[in-house]
Amino acid sequence: MKLYTKTANEIDELKGKKQQLLIEKAGQEDDKIRIREMEGFLKKCSYTTRSLNPR
């Protein structure tokens, strides 16, 4: 009976770790999407630079 309890506890712990990793991965994927959106926006923007010290 002790072995069963120990194994069940380990399974529960691993399930918790897996859930946490899935949450972290989802957050990372959201960050990647946001970065790609920002890159696309910046590529669309046209801008010119001006010298602050005109000659």
C-alpha positions, 0 to 999 in steps of 0.5 A: 500500500505504501508503494501505491501511495508513493507512486500516486503522489509522484504522479500528482507532482508530475502532473502539477509540473506538467501543468506549470510547464504548459502555462509557461509555454503558452506565455512564451508563445504569446510573447513570440506572437507579440514580437512578430506583430511588433516586427511587422508593424515596424517594417510597415512604418516608414520613417526618416532620420534627421540630424540634430546638428544640421550643417 
